[in-house]
Amino acid sequence: MKVPTEMRAAGSSRLRWVLVSAVVTQLMIVLDMTVIAIALPHMQQDLAMSAEQRPWVVTGYSLAFGGLVLFGGKICAVIGIRRSYLTGLIGFAGASMVAGLAPSFLVLVTARAVQGVFGALLAPTTLALVNVTFTERTARGRAFAVLGATGGVGAAVGLLLGGALTEGLSWRWSLYVNVGIAALAFMAGLRSLHAANQRDPSARLGDDILGLILGCGSVFCLVYGLDQAQQYDWSSARAISWLAVGGTALFLFVLREHFAAKPVLPLWVVAHPARSASYATQFIVGAGQMGAIIYLTYYFQDHFGYSPLKTGVVFLPMIGALILTAAFAGRFIVPRLGARFLFPAGLTVQAAAFALFARIELDSTYQQVALPGLIVYGIGIGLTMPVVFNAGTRGVPERQASLASAVLNTAQQIGSSFGVAFLATYATHSVQDYVASHTEGLKIEIAQALTTAKVTPASPSGEVIVRRLTAVISAHAQIAAYSSGFALFAWIFIVAAAIMTIAATTLTITMARSRGRLAVRQPAVKRPA
């Protein structure tokens, strides 16, 4: 039966609007993580926040988001994609407006937590929306390529947008902007989403309450433990306690889901090789991306003296490389080579980018090290993210797509928290070790400089010499910490790529042998004379 041209055109238009709505929503969720980081110093000054209160502006959001994203996937399965999506947009926009108008720290952090709650509903719903809408292989690959590029671009765009809004207007506009973005996504969603509400008719909110509590509680404890490791140390009692509780809850969650009659997250969703590889890749890429952005932001602002706006601008080469690569990969590479090639390939390219970043020295220029590293890094993320979103939800029935999407977002949230905590504490210890190992040399250098200048340390000229040489050693220590941190991540990504390659090769050989055995057992069919 031939489909009329008008019907095909209407269907194509609806698909485009679905993708527009999903991309805008994904951009809003991802950029919110970094746009606030740029505006945070201005928030602290305007609202008279203490040093202990300031981290909670970010932590309140990440805890609510990470801790409730599995619950958000469950809500989506129960009430359906359309209702979940539109409700999430309204709630996120409302919380953003309240946060922007906040007269005090308490109102701000409460509104940020509410943002996280609705973000936890939106994130899995957005991926589920694309998963159930784009069913044809080529169109699906292109859609997830665009969505993957958006996920990778969002963090860097947040730096640019946060700098522009904070410098040009006020920190409050870094929150108001979400209202406009959500309104655009809402209107596009109203135009394109099916009136029929895709939901799981067998799902009930009261199913597997214990599993839901264990799942959400484990993510909450892990994210908070990583936050405490960042603020204090990995060996601190706070970090160890929360991480231990989170790990225990995660183990009990898996055990519960294995025996539950109606599990909140059926284990077959995460046990599939391609999906489990996508979740692991999402964790690793999230850790590297957020860790790298934090390192590079400090490097650009502290070492080169860039303003917040210029810091965002110098990330543009990475964004351009990411967008072009994701579009090319989604159109030409994903349909031909798939996840088994692109997962290790993308991780290897990102490892090469970290190796380039590790070459930074005190006298390095942006063009020498940062620029080529950013371009290569953008290519690596562009190769990885489209297939992560695609493989992470492929093969999951429509009614459970939101749960697979929730796992992807959970992996990204925990990975991002891990990357920031890991590199922050690594840099702190690296700086301390560098200064300790160079203390004697610094004393000798100061003594020689004072002798040459014929001044005492207590004299005005002597104090200037001491401060100058101390600042030089501190700068060397910071650069050495960045360099070694990037080198460490390069090795982590190389090892991850090797494991992915071995696993993919083993799976391919096993499947080939299985097909061969089936062919041998298949009885020959006699052809009629």
Buried (B, 14 or more C-beta within 10 A) or exposed (E): EEEEEEEEEEEEEBBEBBBBBBBBBBBBBBBBBBBBBBBBBBBBEBBEBEEEBBBBBBBBBBBBBBBBBBBBBBBBBBBBBBBBBBBBBBBBBBBBBBBBEBEEBEBBBBBBBBBBBBBBBBBBBBBBBBBBBBEEEEBBBBBBBBBBBBBBBBBBBBBBBBBBBBBEEBBBBBBBBBBEBBBBBBBBBEEBBEEEEBBBEEBEEEBBEEBBBBBBBBBBBBBBBBBBBBBEBBEBEBBBEBBEBBBBBBEBBBEBBEEBEEBBBBEEBBEBBBBBBBBBBBBBBBBBBBBBBBBBBBBBBEBBEBEBBBBBBBBBBBBBBBBBBBBBBBBEBBBEEBBBBBBBBBBBBBBBBBBBBBBBEEEBEBEBBBBBBBBBBBBBBBBBBBBBBBBBBBEBEBBBBBBBBBBBBBBBBBBBBBBBBBBBBBBEEBBEBBBEEBEEEBEEBBEEBBEEEEBEEEEEEBEEBBEEBEEEBBEBBBBBBBBBBBBBBBEBBBEBBEBBBEBBEEBEEEEEEEEEEEEEEEEEEEEEE
